[in-house]
Amino acid sequence: MTSKRLFGLIAAASLIMPATGMAQSLNYDFNSINQDLAKEGLMIQSIEWITSEDSEQVGRTVFFTNRGNKQLSAHYVPGDPRRGGFSDITYIVDMVDGATAGGLTAVDTQGAIDNAMATWDEVTCSAIPVTNLGGLNVDLGYIQASLGYGGVFGWAADLTHAGWLPAGFFDAIAPNGSNFILGVTFTLIWTDSGVPTDIDNNGRDDVAFREIYYNDNFQWAVDGGGVDIETVALHEAGHGLSQGHFGSASRTKNGKVHFSPRAVMNATYSGIQRDIRKTDNGGHCSNWASWPNN
């Protein structure tokens, strides 16, 4: 199945060197990457990250195009010929960067990611479906390639879980980001002469592909004793399926973070949460209930 569905990898582009400027409180000038992506008819549209509970930081979304709302302003197009003409949403797992510094194997992490993807696929309002292309022994990741952390200048699925990367990758995203970013999702959209496309006229930019990265500066776990992979993968996969952050957070007198309401799509990690909550379900259904007749 994998060989039939893999998108062709884009030919390598020139490596982007770090710029001295900053874009929207980011450490790295991602606008410089967008200048190069424009040659391929692509653009980074948004970057979203979830933070650790004890970091005193709150996850955020940085938009490179702004349509004036808090919903994710980009979505996949059913049957998009630029994505191979398919109406399912494919995902793949990078096995090269799949192991963690704390001792989990790529098989361990892939299992947790697959569980998270299956949870979204089981939401009853949705008829996407989500198609698992499995694990690939290729160092995937357009963004990590652009930042000099391996990867390739191309993609293999609609949604790539691109693995566990070192601290420097997350410090490039935000000042000291390696100390508080658990996972991050990059949304890349199609452009025409540098302008985002909307070929289905739904008022949202057309998603080309998304990439998810996990921070290897943390202790990860699949069964307690660290940051729960399935929980974070469930959150980031929510972004991968076009859902934004939801809910507000406040810190109580005893130092605990309180969420209103608690949801998978809260911007800060608060322990194991592997079940879709009511608000998560509502957000997912608002994106997918009519698929593929958007």
N, C-alpha and C positions, 0 to 999 in steps of 0.2 A: 504493500500500500504506500509506504513512504516514498519509494522511487517514483511512483506515478503522480504524487501530489506535491512534491517539493517544487517551490518556485525556483526559477533559474537565479543563481547568484549573480549579483551585479558585478561587472568588471571593476577591479580595484581602482580606486581614486587616489590622488596624492594624499599623503598623511598630513593632517592638520596639526600645526605646531601651536602650543599655548600662546594666547594673546595676553597683553598686559591689561586690557580693559576688563570690566565686569558687566554682566548683563543681568538686570533685575535681581540683584543680591546674590548672584551665582559667582562662584570662584572663577569659573572658566567662561570665556566669551563664546557661548554656544551659537551666537549669531554668525561667527566665522565658519562654523560647521555648516550652518544653513546656506551660506554662500556657496559652499562646495556642493552640498546636496542639491541645490537648484539646478546644477548641470545634469542631474539624474532625474529631474522632475519630482523631487522630494523636498520635504521640509520638516524639521522638528516643530510640532505644533504645541506640545505641552510636556512638562516634566512633573511627576507627582511622587511624593515620597511619604512613607509612614515612619514615625519616630518611636524610639524606646520610651517606656513610661517614666523612667527615672532621669531622663535627660534634661528636663526643664524646657524642652523644645516641643513644638507642635508641628505635625506634618503639614505640608503645604502643596499647592499647585502653582506652577509658573507657566503662564501662557505666552506663546510667541505670536498668536493671533488672538484677538479678543472680540467676541461677539456679544459681550455685555450681559452674560448670565453665568450662573454658578454651575450649571450642568456642563458636562464634558461636551465641548462644541465640535466634536468630530465623531463620526460613526462609519462603520463599514457599509459598503453598497452591495446589496444582493446581486449576485451574478456579475460583479465588476470584472470586465475583461482584463483589467490591469492586474487582477489577483488570480487570473487563470479561469475566470468565468464561473467559479463555484459559488454556491449560496450557503455552504456550511462554513464554520469558522475553525480553522485548523490551528493546532498548537504543537510545538516541538520542544524538547528539553535538550540543552547542551550538556553532554556527558563529560566533556573535557574539563569544564569548570564546575562539575557537579559535586565533587567532594569538598568537605569543609576542613578548615584547619583544626577543628576540634575532634576530628576522627570519623565523621560520618562519610560513608561511601556515596558515590554517584547513584548507586542503586537505591540507597536509603532515601536520598533527597528526591529522586525521581518518583518514588512511591508516594511521598507526602504531597508532591505537586500534582500527581495524577488524582489523588483523593480530592484535592481542592477543586480541580477542574471538573471532576465528576459531580461535585456538590452543586456547582453553578449549572451544569448541564441538566440536573434533575429538577430544577425549578419548573413547576408544572405549566406556567403560562408561556414558556419559551419552546419554540420548535426550531431552534437554530439549524442543525444540531452542532455541538462541539465535537470535532474530530481529532483524535489523538494520533499524531504521526510518530509517536514514540520518542526514543532517545537517539541522538545522532552523535557519533564520535568525531565531530568537527567543532572547532572552537568558534561558535557562533557569536554574532554581535557587531552590528554596524557602528553603534555608539562607542563601544570599547575599542574598536579598531581606530576610530577617529581620535580617541584620547591616548592611543599608544599602549593599550592593555591586551594585545592579541586580537582575537575576533577576525571577522571578514567584512569587506564592504559589500554586503548583500544580505539576503534573508531567505529563510527556508519555509516559513509558515506565516499565517496572520499574526500569531502571538508566539514569541520566543521567550522561554525561560532560559536566560543566557548564563546562569550560574552564579557562583560565589567569587567575588572579586576582592582584591586587597584594598586596604584603607585609602590609598592614594586616589583611587577612582572616585570614592565618595567625597573626599576632600576637594576634588575638582568640581563637584556639584555644588557644594555649599561650604563656607568656612567651617573647618573642623567637622565636616559632615560625617566622617568615619566614626565619630563618637555618638551620633544620634540617629543617623539614617539606617533603618533596618533593611528596607527594600525600596526600589524606585522603578517607576514605569515611564518609559519614553514613548510618546505617540508620534509617529511620522505619517504625514499626509501627502497626497498627490498634489502637485502644482502644475500649472501651465504658464510658462514664461514668468515664473516666480510668484504667481497668484494662486492661492488655494482653489481647488476645484470642488464643485458640488454638482456632479452629473445627474443625481437623482432629485435635485431641487428641493431638498428637505431642510434647507437653511443650516446645514452642518457640513463642515469640511469632510472630504472623503479620506478615510483612513487607508493608508498603504500597508502598514504593519506596526506592531508594537513590540517593544523589548522590555523584559523585566530582569533586574539585577538584584542580587542579595549581598549583604555586607559581611565579609568573612572576618571582620574585626570583632564580631560578637560570637558568643558560644551558642550554637544552634542545637536543637534536639528534635527528635521525632516522638519521644515518649517521656517528656518531663526532663528537668535538669538544665534547661536553657530556653532560649527563644524558640517557640514552637513553629516549625517550618510550615506546617499545613495552615496554621492561622494566618501567617504573613502571606503565604502564597494565595490563600483565599482572598485576602484584601487586594493584593496586587492584580490578581486575575480579574477582580471586579473592575479595576481600572482598564485592564486589557479588554474587557467586554463593555467598555464605554460608560462606566459608572464613576461618578465623582465622589469626593469625600462627603460625609454626612454627619450631622450632630455637632454639639458644642461640648467643650471640655473645660472643667475647672478643677482646681486643686483644693482639697479640704484641709482642715486644720491639722489633721494627722499626716498630711503629706500625700495622701492617696489622690489619684486622678478620678474624678467623677464625670461620667458622660451622660448627656441628655439628648437622645436616648443612647443606650449602648448598642452598637451595631458593628457588623463586620467592616463597614466603610468608615468607621471613626478614624481620624487622622493619626491617632496614637495607639500603640500596642498596649493592651491591658491584660495580658494573659491568654491562655488557651480559649479560643472561640472558633469552633469548627462548624457551627450551624448558622444558616441564613436567618437573620431576624426579619421582622415585618417590614421595616424601612428598606432593608437591603432587597427584599423581594419586590417591593414596590418600585424601587429604582431600576432593578433589572427588567421588570415587566414593562416599564415605560419605554425602554429601549428595544425590547425584543418580542413583545406580544404579537405584533403585526408582521414580524419577519416571515417570509421574505417579501411581503407586500408593503414595504415601508412607504 
